[in-house]
Amino acid sequence: MNILVIGANGGIGRQAVEQALAAGHMTTAMVRNPASLSLTHPLLHIVQGDVMQPHTFEKYIDRQDAVISALGVKGGPFNDKPTTLYSEGNAHLIEVMKKKRVERAFFISSSAIETSPALPFYVRWATKVLQRLLRHMYADQLEMERLVKAAGIEYTIIRPPRLLNRPATGHYRWGINSFLKNSLSISRADVAHFMIHHLDDPATYRAMVEIGY
């Protein structure tokens, strides 16, 4: 397949690029600074684009079979700032996809934007604390989810829990449009593994997926 990965120099984005290439997909990696992505491969095309400026990436959507939006803000629980990267950036992406008649896309959200009843009490309490600490980021991700669901494309919204910098295992659990019991962590590599292995899985179309160990 022809795959475009947006935010390809981030933790999940880079893993998605590497695993797409390993699976034999023609991969376009879009970053704001191409020098930040030190990868070479016969199937890889690194391009410069800014998701907040649609004219910079519109041409890269042509002839893509799927798009992986791995956008993410830098910061953390004690450096949360107002952002529109998730909502506005992905709104631009969806607009261009519809113009180019590209249907399939993945979007990265967070499991903690909603308090899961399938988690233990102490984790639900910690989730509510995290929601206050990351209120700006989670608010923008919720708006992104709303926009994606209304877009009329074949989307999959991924909601991972705490992300780890560990190798892909290929062994994890996921729930489609449901809460995942005791889902506390997953590696960025395994989030990418799920997306690359479900690119054309109709069960995940127009769905929200919780994923975790």
Wavefront OBJ file of the C-alpha trace (Angstrom):
o trace
v 0.000 0.000 0.000
v 0.906 3.672 -0.265
v 0.982 5.164 3.236
v 1.483 8.719 4.438
v 2.698 9.157 8.025
v 2.249 12.643 9.466
v 4.396 13.475 12.472
v 6.894 10.864 11.335
v 9.675 11.983 13.678
v 7.604 11.455 16.838
v 7.648 8.326 18.973
v 4.681 6.580 17.368
v 5.216 8.184 13.964
v 8.761 6.940 13.542
v 7.752 3.452 14.624
v 4.919 3.526 12.100
v 7.347 4.513 9.341
v 9.865 1.810 10.222
v 7.237 -0.916 10.493
v 5.455 0.157 7.310
v 8.742 -0.087 5.435
v 9.485 -3.492 6.977
v 6.069 -4.662 5.761
v 6.862 -3.546 2.215
v 4.648 -0.468 1.997
v 5.565 2.588 -0.050
v 5.878 5.118 2.758
v 5.823 8.908 2.685
v 7.052 10.429 5.952
v 5.961 14.016 6.496
v 7.841 16.198 8.986
v 8.333 19.913 9.430
v 12.110 19.442 9.361
v 13.298 16.557 7.132
v 16.724 16.629 8.800
v 15.076 15.426 12.010
v 14.306 12.019 10.482
v 17.507 10.041 9.930
v 16.118 7.125 7.931
v 16.919 5.818 4.481
v 15.087 3.077 2.592
v 14.243 2.371 -1.075
v 10.510 2.581 -0.250
v 10.782 5.770 1.831
v 10.066 9.319 0.696
v 10.702 12.026 3.316
v 8.827 15.278 2.672
v 8.443 18.619 4.398
v 5.010 19.807 5.453
v 3.106 21.505 8.231
v -0.325 20.111 9.090
v -1.435 23.601 10.179
v -0.814 24.841 6.617
v -2.713 22.604 4.170
v -1.013 23.990 1.069
v 2.306 22.531 2.291
v 1.102 18.917 2.199
v -1.870 18.739 -0.171
v 0.208 17.237 -2.986
v 1.431 14.401 -0.754
v -2.114 13.065 -0.241
v -2.418 12.105 -3.912
v -2.612 8.335 -4.507
v -2.295 7.426 -0.831
v -4.178 4.344 0.344
v -4.020 5.284 4.030
v -2.882 8.126 6.270
v -1.501 7.776 9.782
v -1.755 10.988 11.782
v 0.768 10.673 14.595
v 0.584 14.279 15.710
v 1.566 15.067 19.268
v 2.457 18.034 21.431
v 5.566 18.231 23.554
v 5.249 18.833 27.244
v 3.729 16.660 29.934
v 1.499 16.843 33.002
v 3.326 19.899 34.360
v 3.769 21.716 31.052
v 0.269 21.564 29.580
v -0.527 24.512 27.341
v -3.518 25.441 25.168
v -3.258 23.784 21.758
v -5.262 23.249 18.584
v -2.749 20.926 16.963
v -4.957 17.840 17.251
v -8.268 19.420 16.275
v -7.235 22.068 13.768
v -4.335 20.092 12.319
v -6.421 16.992 11.724
v -9.335 19.088 10.440
v -6.980 20.390 7.747
v -5.873 16.828 7.018
v -9.446 15.556 6.690
v -10.360 18.440 4.397
v -7.500 17.586 2.041
v -8.222 13.844 2.230
v -11.826 14.411 1.176
v -10.685 16.674 -1.639
v -8.302 13.972 -2.870
v -10.818 11.163 -2.172
v -8.590 9.349 0.304
v -10.761 7.506 2.816
v -8.599 5.568 5.283
v -6.882 7.211 8.259
v -5.685 6.584 11.822
v -5.692 9.234 14.541
v -3.927 9.062 17.911
v -5.853 10.138 21.003
v -5.518 9.089 24.683
v -7.406 6.593 26.818
v -7.330 8.981 29.784
v -9.517 11.611 28.126
v -12.396 9.483 29.413
v -12.503 7.745 32.792
v -12.867 4.055 32.059
v -15.211 2.080 34.346
v -13.137 -1.010 33.498
v -10.153 0.254 35.501
v -9.496 -0.274 39.228
v -10.632 2.475 41.592
v -7.134 3.841 42.220
v -6.478 4.111 38.467
v -9.774 5.924 37.925
v -8.732 8.376 40.654
v -5.321 8.874 39.006
v -7.050 9.381 35.660
v -9.125 12.228 37.048
v -5.952 13.869 38.392
v -4.304 13.474 34.999
v -7.337 14.974 33.283
v -6.854 18.134 35.331
v -3.110 18.256 34.689
v -3.541 17.745 30.927
v -6.844 19.527 30.503
v -5.714 21.551 27.474
v -4.330 18.587 25.544
v -7.272 16.327 26.371
v -9.803 19.020 25.463
v -8.202 19.367 22.046
v -8.095 15.601 21.562
v -11.793 15.371 22.420
v -12.536 18.040 19.836
v -10.410 16.116 17.334
v -12.400 12.958 18.018
v -15.651 14.840 17.447
v -14.428 16.211 14.122
v -13.093 12.842 12.969
v -16.341 11.029 13.782
v -18.333 13.581 11.792
v -16.010 13.546 8.785
v -17.516 10.608 6.894
v -14.174 8.868 6.284
v -12.980 5.376 7.220
v -11.241 6.412 10.420
v -9.800 4.551 13.372
v -9.172 6.557 16.532
v -6.520 4.904 18.717
v -6.745 5.487 22.472
v -3.557 4.201 24.116
v -2.812 4.387 27.855
v 0.641 5.283 29.235
v 3.142 5.067 26.394
v 6.453 3.244 26.801
v 9.664 3.388 24.781
v 10.025 -0.351 24.326
v 10.282 -2.655 21.297
v 7.228 -4.014 19.545
v 5.986 -7.341 20.884
v 2.931 -7.896 18.717
v 1.238 -9.189 21.872
v -1.363 -6.813 23.271
v -5.098 -6.486 23.741
v -7.545 -4.153 22.058
v -11.205 -3.293 22.311
v -13.306 -1.841 19.503
v -15.736 0.834 20.705
v -15.371 -0.513 24.230
v -13.307 -0.005 27.355
v -10.369 -2.365 27.828
v -10.123 -3.911 31.283
v -6.958 -3.041 33.224
v -5.275 -1.361 30.261
v -2.428 0.573 31.894
v 0.406 0.813 29.364
v 1.647 -0.047 25.886
v 4.777 0.692 23.877
v 4.736 3.221 21.083
v 6.078 0.457 18.857
v 3.061 -1.762 19.558
v 0.647 1.099 18.830
v 2.354 1.391 15.450
v 2.227 -2.399 15.050
v -1.550 -2.366 15.476
v -2.023 0.346 12.849
v 0.254 -1.254 10.271
v -1.454 -4.628 10.727
v -4.987 -3.195 10.530
v -4.623 -0.813 7.619
v -7.388 -2.523 5.662
v -9.341 -4.179 8.470
v -13.041 -3.240 8.056
v -13.711 -4.130 11.700
v -11.731 -1.059 12.709
v -13.384 1.345 10.240
v -15.298 4.242 11.838
v -14.301 2.907 15.228
v -12.467 3.863 18.383
v -9.899 1.357 19.619
v -8.488 1.071 23.117
v -5.209 -0.799 23.145
v -2.911 -2.021 25.914
v -1.111 -4.924 27.527
l 1 2 3 4 5 6 7 8 9 10 11 12 13 14 15 16 17 18 19 20 21 22 23 24 25 26 27 28 29 30 31 32 33 34 35 36 37 38 39 40 41 42 43 44 45 46 47 48 49 50 51 52 53 54 55 56 57 58 59 60 61 62 63 64 65 66 67 68 69 70 71 72 73 74 75 76 77 78 79 80 81 82 83 84 85 86 87 88 89 90 91 92 93 94 95 96 97 98 99 100 101 102 103 104 105 106 107 108 109 110 111 112 113 114 115 116 117 118 119 120 121 122 123 124 125 126 127 128 129 130 131 132 133 134 135 136 137 138 139 140 141 142 143 144 145 146 147 148 149 150 151 152 153 154 155 156 157 158 159 160 161 162 163 164 165 166 167 168 169 170 171 172 173 174 175 176 177 178 179 180 181 182 183 184 185 186 187 188 189 190 191 192 193 194 195 196 197 198 199 200 201 202 203 204 205 206 207 208 209 210 211 212 213
